[in-house]
Amino acid sequence: MPSNRNDLSTSGATALYVGALLGPSLLLLPGLAARAAGPASLLAWVGLLVLSGLIAVVFSRLGTTVGSASGVAGYAAAGLGSRAGRAAAWCFLGGVVTGAPVVCLIGGAYVAELLRAGDRAAFVAAGVLLALVLAMRLAGARTGVRLQLALVGLLVALVVVAVVGAAPSARAGYWHPFAPHGWGSIVRAASPLMLAFVGWEAAAPLTARLRDPRRQLPRVVGAAFAVTAVLYLALAAATVGVLGPRAGSSVPLAGLLEVAVGGSGRAIAAAGAVVLTLAATNAYLTGATAMASALAGAKRGRAAGTGRSAGLVAAIAATGGLLLGLAGGGLVGTAQFVAVPTALFLVVYLACMAAAVRVLSGPVRAAAAVACVTVVQLLLFSGWAALLAAAVAVTAAATEGVRRSVLQECGGGGRVMGGGA
């Protein structure tokens, strides 16, 4: 449990914010964006960084205004009512459940690349990783904050080595044509990329632990934004400028590391991807279990929310098996696979930004309004995944309301993976 004391330094809070924003999805998304929009995908990254900055400001203000333990469900409920809070909670839960197999697919793709196997091997490896993580969850394994931060440090180190080491091999010719699939592809690439920018909603509750939030928070948010912006843009630019025709790979970091350090780069990337996948997905499911327990407890009493939630694990296994099976059979592409959790998280952000327009004032309210409109546009480009997310939200809102205290509990669990998956 996090401490309730005002003992968090600016540097410590910055590390936790960065940890909430970065995750294994960074190993996949630059290639996915390059595949969709070519070199122009860098504009999608820039645009989403602007949106990320607006969302960061809004969530920081919500964290100090609505309550440090309320989280996304409480934020939505504060401005839009308990039904919206419940919809946000279930969409967040759906995002982490469907996001788990996406993260396992990232690790599986890097394993398949190491073995020089095909796409089917990647899905088989992803299934094995998901099964291993679910077994860890049933055994009660947990991922501590220190381990999570260490893993984020590993991810940052891999990115820095890959980008710096491969930079001399960049070619100007790889940036032409700049938008090979048309300018509309930039927006299409931006929608799945949003998964990399989920995380501010979990870091905002940390404001209660700052000694002087009014003075420290702007520094923390600014520093975390700067670090993540540099990493995202550097990796995206290196993916295009160094890999060129191979930029659309599902394992861009492996390609960059191979250029940077030679043949061992693929093995390093695969080992790092597997470790990040196992730990991050375990943390993902820990948060999902806590949220599901809180929601169950709202209906059947607090005792119903305890235990290891074997039923939830079974549901995750079934969902993961279905999604991996559809993707492995070629019925769903990688972009569509990623679109499912992304759309669910976008609905969560939409609810929170709309609530912020109701409860906040001044420039932050204007930032929330701009973010709200932008999130709606991203949802419109999510296609069928947006309809699925809307169905989850409507179904959740139509059911019995949840007590505010439970909304705070399930929302206060915060970000469990970082980087959206």
TINUVO-692725 format. One record per residue (C-alpha): x, y, z; residue number from 1; residue in one letter. Coordinates in steps of 0.02 Angstrom, whole numbers. Example, Ala and Ser with C-alpha at 12.3 -4.5 7.8 and 13.67 -1.06 7.14 Angstrom:
<rs>
R   east  north     up num residu
R    615   -225    390   1      A
R    684    -53    357   2      S
</rs>
This chain:
<rs>
R   east  north     up num residu
R      0      0      0   1      M
R     65    174    -37   2      P
R    108    284    107   3      S
R    -12    422    157   4      N
R    128    529    226   5      R
R    190    683    136   6      N
R    358    600    108   7      D
R    375    594    -81   8      L
R    515    698   -155   9      S
R    506    783   -324  10      T
R    630    660   -400  11      S
R    539    510   -325  12      G
R    371    571   -390  13      A
R    447    602   -561  14      T
R    512    423   -566  15      A
R    340    356   -521  16      L
R    256    464   -654  17      Y
R    379    404   -787  18      V
R    350    226   -727  19      G
R    163    249   -750  20      A
R    184    312   -928  21      L
R    313    191   -999  22      L
R    283      7  -1029  23      G
R    309   -137  -1149  24      P
R    192    -59  -1278  25      S
R    338     54  -1323  26      L
R    422   -102  -1398  27      L
R    282   -121  -1527  28      L
R    196     44  -1562  29      L
R    333    137  -1659  30      P
R    332     -2  -1789  31      G
R    143     -8  -1792  32      L
R    134    180  -1823  33      A
R    268    174  -1958  34      A
R    172     35  -2045  35      R
R     14    141  -2046  36      A
R     85    311  -2094  37      A
R    268    293  -2140  38      G
R    381    438  -2090  39      P
R    226    546  -2063  40      A
R    190    439  -1909  41      S
R    309    556  -1817  42      L
R    174    690  -1832  43      L
R     52    573  -1746  44      A
R    176    554  -1603  45      W
R    195    743  -1590  46      V
R      8    771  -1591  47      G
R    -21    641  -1457  48      L
R    117    716  -1350  49      L
R     20    881  -1354  50      V
R   -138    787  -1303  51      L
R    -40    696  -1168  52      S
R     18    862  -1097  53      G
R   -161    926  -1087  54      L
R   -220    766  -1004  55      I
R    -75    773   -881  56      A
R   -127    947   -824  57      V
R   -309    897   -807  58      V
R   -276    738   -709  59      F
R   -156    828   -595  60      S
R   -291    955   -554  61      R
R   -420    818   -531  62      L
R   -302    731   -413  63      G
R   -293    884   -300  64      T
R   -475    937   -321  65      T
R   -581    780   -325  66      V
R   -477    673   -206  67      G
R   -313    580   -203  68      S
R   -390    406   -192  69      A
R   -534    425   -313  70      S
R   -451    379   -477  71      G
R   -541    369   -644  72      V
R   -706    302   -577  73      A
R   -716    436   -444  74      G
R   -664    573   -565  75      Y
R   -802    525   -687  76      A
R   -930    509   -547  77      A
R   -885    679   -475  78      A
R   -933    768   -635  79      G
R  -1056    654   -723  80      L
R  -1136    548   -587  81      G
R  -1120    371   -520  82      S
R  -1173    286   -682  83      R
R  -1031    370   -776  84      A
R   -915    319   -637  85      G
R   -967    139   -654  86      R
R   -947    148   -844  87      A
R   -771    217   -822  88      A
R   -728     79   -698  89      A
R   -787    -61   -812  90      W
R   -703     14   -965  91      C
R   -541     28   -867  92      F
R   -561   -152   -812  93      L
R   -597   -205   -991  94      G
R   -444   -110  -1048  95      G
R   -328   -201   -931  96      V
R   -406   -371   -969  97      V
R   -394   -352  -1158  98      T
R   -227   -263  -1143  99      G
R   -144   -411  -1058 100      A
R   -140   -521  -1215 101      P
R    -78   -370  -1315 102      V
R     73   -355  -1200 103      V
R    102   -543  -1210 104      C
R     97   -529  -1399 105      L
R    237   -401  -1390 106      I
R    346   -523  -1294 107      G
R    295   -665  -1410 108      G
R    342   -566  -1565 109      A
R    517   -534  -1497 110      Y
R    539   -719  -1455 111      V
R    483   -767  -1631 112      A
R    606   -641  -1704 113      E
R    747   -715  -1603 114      L
R    704   -890  -1665 115      L
R    680   -827  -1843 116      R
R    506   -903  -1838 117      A
R    347   -838  -1919 118      G
R    197   -742  -1857 119      D
R    110   -899  -1797 120      R
R    255   -934  -1680 121      A
R    233   -760  -1607 122      A
R     52   -797  -1562 123      F
R     97   -966  -1489 124      V
R    233   -884  -1384 125      A
R    109   -750  -1330 126      A
R    -12   -885  -1274 127      G
R    124   -970  -1173 128      V
R    172   -806  -1090 129      L
R    -10   -767  -1049 130      L
R    -33   -940   -973 131      A
R    124   -917   -869 132      L
R     65   -748   -806 133      V
R   -107   -816   -761 134      L
R    -23   -957   -663 135      A
R     79   -825   -571 136      M
R    -81   -730   -534 137      R
R   -167   -884   -463 138      L
R    -13   -915   -356 139      A
R    -33   -741   -283 140      G
R    125   -667   -358 141      A
R    137   -478   -353 142      R
R    248   -349   -436 143      T
R    312   -219   -315 144      G
R    338    -35   -352 145      V
R    528    -49   -341 146      R
R    530   -192   -466 147      L
R    417    -96   -583 148      Q
R    533     54   -577 149      L
R    683    -60   -607 150      A
R    596   -131   -760 151      L
R    558     43   -823 152      V
R    743     80   -802 153      G
R    780    -75   -907 154      L
R    662    -15  -1042 155      L
R    740    158  -1044 156      V
R    915     82  -1054 157      A
R    865    -28  -1202 158      L
R    790    120  -1294 159      V
R    941    232  -1263 160      V
R   1065     99  -1319 161      V
R    962     60  -1473 162      A
R    935    241  -1526 163      V
R   1110    306  -1490 164      V
R   1197    152  -1558 165      G
R   1095    145  -1718 166      A
R   1090    333  -1753 167      A
R   1248    333  -1863 168      P
R   1161    212  -1981 169      S
R   1013    328  -2014 170      A
R    980    376  -2195 171      R
R    895    534  -2256 172      A
R    819    438  -2401 173      G
R    710    338  -2284 174      Y
R    607    494  -2248 175      W
R    543    504  -2428 176      H
R    403    495  -2472 177      P
R    351    573  -2306 178      F
R    168    519  -2312 179      A
R    162    366  -2426 180      P
R    -13    318  -2371 181      H
R    -89    492  -2376 182      G
R   -110    623  -2241 183      W
R   -264    537  -2171 184      G
R   -152    394  -2116 185      S
R    -81    506  -1979 186      I
R   -246    506  -1886 187      V
R   -269    320  -1916 188      R
R    -97    290  -1841 189      A
R   -135    403  -1692 190      A
R   -280    300  -1626 191      S
R   -184    141  -1577 192      P
R    -35    248  -1524 193      L
R   -143    319  -1385 194      M
R   -107    159  -1289 195      L
R     68    227  -1258 196      A
R     -1    382  -1172 197      F
R   -116    301  -1044 198      V
R    -46    327   -870 199      G
R    -74    504   -808 200      W
R   -235    452   -721 201      E
R   -140    338   -604 202      A
R     -1    457   -561 203      A
R   -115    599   -509 204      A
R   -164    519   -342 205      P
R     19    528   -292 206      L
R     -7    714   -262 207      T
R    -67    673    -86 208      A
R    110    615    -43 209      R
R    199    771   -102 210      L
R    264    888     33 211      R
R    211   1044    -65 212      D
R     98    992   -210 213      P
R     71   1169   -273 214      R
R    258   1195   -296 215      R
R    315   1017   -335 216      Q
R    178    956   -451 217      L
R    216   1070   -599 218      P
R    399   1018   -590 219      R
R    356    834   -578 220      V
R    232    837   -722 221      V
R    350    942   -828 222      G
R    498    828   -798 223      A
R    399    668   -828 224      A
R    325    741   -987 225      F
R    497    792  -1050 226      A
R    574    621  -1017 227      V
R    434    524  -1100 228      T
R    425    646  -1247 229      A
R    610    628  -1284 230      V
R    603    438  -1274 231      L
R    447    422  -1382 232      Y
R    508    541  -1517 233      L
R    686    473  -1519 234      A
R    627    294  -1539 235      L
R    497    341  -1670 236      A
R    623    441  -1771 237      A
R    756    305  -1759 238      A
R    631    173  -1813 239      T
R    597    267  -1974 240      V
R    770    339  -2007 241      G
R    871    181  -1970 242      V
R    756     37  -2018 243      L
R    679    116  -2172 244      G
R    582    -21  -2264 245      P
R    585   -127  -2106 246      R
R    511     13  -1998 247      A
R    339    -70  -1998 248      G
R    406   -221  -1905 249      S
R    319   -285  -1748 250      S
R    491   -288  -1665 251      V
R    570   -119  -1706 252      P
R    681   -118  -1552 253      L
R    758   -285  -1603 254      A
R    802   -212  -1771 255      G
R    880    -57  -1694 256      L
R    979   -157  -1566 257      L
R   1043   -271  -1703 258      E
R   1108   -119  -1795 259      V
R   1178    -44  -1635 260      A
R   1266   -195  -1556 261      V
R   1267   -328  -1690 262      G
R   1191   -502  -1693 263      G
R   1168   -509  -1505 264      S
R   1045   -365  -1518 265      G
R    899   -481  -1558 266      R
R    937   -590  -1406 267      A
R    950   -437  -1292 268      I
R    786   -368  -1358 269      A
R    697   -536  -1338 270      A
R    760   -560  -1159 271      A
R    709   -384  -1111 272      G
R    539   -402  -1194 273      A
R    500   -566  -1104 274      V
R    550   -498   -933 275      V
R    450   -338   -960 276      L
R    301   -438  -1024 277      T
R    293   -557   -875 278      L
R    314   -424   -741 279      A
R    205   -293   -823 280      A
R     63   -412   -864 281      T
R     65   -480   -687 282      N
R     49   -303   -622 283      A
R    -88   -273   -750 284      Y
R   -190   -420   -686 285      L
R   -160   -376   -505 286      T
R   -244   -209   -537 287      G
R   -385   -291   -635 288      A
R   -416   -415   -494 289      T
R   -425   -276   -366 290      A
R   -548   -178   -471 291      M
R   -658   -329   -506 292      A
R   -658   -372   -321 293      S
R   -713   -196   -276 294      A
R   -853   -200   -405 295      L
R   -910   -372   -345 296      A
R   -905   -312   -166 297      G
R  -1021   -169   -210 298      A
R  -1157   -295   -250 299      K
R  -1127   -435   -126 300      R
R  -1038   -352     17 301      G
R   -856   -325     54 302      R
R   -821   -510     84 303      A
R   -868   -547    -95 304      A
R   -727   -438   -154 305      G
R   -592   -542    -71 306      T
R   -497   -694   -131 307      G
R   -393   -727   -284 308      R
R   -533   -709   -410 309      S
R   -506   -872   -503 310      A
R   -661   -830   -605 311      G
R   -581   -671   -667 312      L
R   -424   -766   -715 313      V
R   -531   -888   -813 314      A
R   -617   -743   -900 315      A
R   -449   -666   -944 316      I
R   -388   -833  -1010 317      A
R   -544   -850  -1119 318      A
R   -531   -670  -1182 319      T
R   -345   -686  -1215 320      G
R   -367   -853  -1302 321      G
R   -504   -781  -1413 322      L
R   -407   -625  -1461 323      L
R   -244   -718  -1491 324      L
R   -338   -850  -1591 325      G
R   -422   -719  -1701 326      L
R   -258   -628  -1729 327      A
R   -160   -789  -1758 328      G
R   -288   -847  -1884 329      G
R   -269   -686  -1982 330      G
R   -446   -629  -1944 331      L
R   -386   -479  -1843 332      V
R   -229   -379  -1881 333      G
R   -107   -318  -1751 334      T
R   -174   -140  -1764 335      A
R   -352   -200  -1733 336      Q
R   -290   -309  -1590 337      F
R   -213   -157  -1507 338      V
R   -368    -53  -1546 339      A
R   -478   -147  -1421 340      V
R   -394    -94  -1258 341      P
R   -351     75  -1333 342      T
R   -535    113  -1369 343      A
R   -584     60  -1193 344      L
R   -453    174  -1116 345      F
R   -508    315  -1232 346      L
R   -685    300  -1163 347      V
R   -613    313   -987 348      V
R   -518    469  -1037 349      Y
R   -672    542  -1121 350      L
R   -775    519   -962 351      A
R   -639    598   -855 352      C
R   -610    745   -972 353      M
R   -798    777   -985 354      A
R   -811    770   -796 355      A
R   -666    891   -781 356      A
R   -759   1016   -891 357      V
R   -900   1008   -761 358      R
R   -799   1019   -600 359      V
R   -646   1123   -646 360      L
R   -629   1304   -700 361      S
R   -509   1422   -787 362      G
R   -373   1368   -909 363      P
R   -377   1188   -847 364      V
R   -560   1177   -893 365      R
R   -518   1239  -1068 366      A
R   -379   1108  -1080 367      A
R   -505    974  -1029 368      A
R   -626   1032  -1164 369      A
R   -492   1025  -1300 370      V
R   -437    854  -1240 371      A
R   -617    794  -1238 372      C
R   -644    843  -1420 373      V
R   -480    763  -1472 374      T
R   -520    600  -1383 375      V
R   -689    594  -1472 376      V
R   -599    611  -1639 377      Q
R   -479    471  -1595 378      L
R   -627    361  -1548 379      L
R   -710    395  -1715 380      L
R   -555    327  -1802 381      F
R   -555    171  -1692 382      S
R   -693     92  -1797 383      G
R   -775    -64  -1729 384      W
R   -669    -58  -1571 385      A
R   -753    105  -1524 386      A
R   -924     21  -1541 387      L
R   -866   -118  -1426 388      L
R   -804      7  -1297 389      A
R   -966    105  -1309 390      A
R  -1065    -55  -1281 391      A
R   -964    -92  -1123 392      V
R   -992     85  -1058 393      A
R  -1180     85  -1094 394      V
R  -1204    -86  -1017 395      T
R  -1109    -36   -861 396      A
R  -1203    128   -844 397      A
R  -1370     39   -859 398      A
R  -1335    -77   -713 399      T
R  -1354    -40   -528 400      E
R  -1251    109   -468 401      G
R  -1096     87   -363 402      V
R  -1069    171   -195 403      R
R   -948    316   -205 404      R
R   -829    234    -83 405      S
R   -813     81   -193 406      V
R   -787    191   -346 407      L
R   -643    271   -254 408      Q
R   -569    103   -210 409      E
R   -574     29   -383 410      C
R   -517    189   -464 411      G
R   -379    223   -340 412      G
R   -282     69   -388 413      G
R   -201    177   -519 414      G
R    -99    133   -668 415      R
R    -39    -46   -661 416      V
R     66    -57   -817 417      M
R    126    104   -888 418      G
R    124    156  -1066 419      G
R    -44     82  -1088 420      G
R      5    -88  -1091 421      A
</rs>
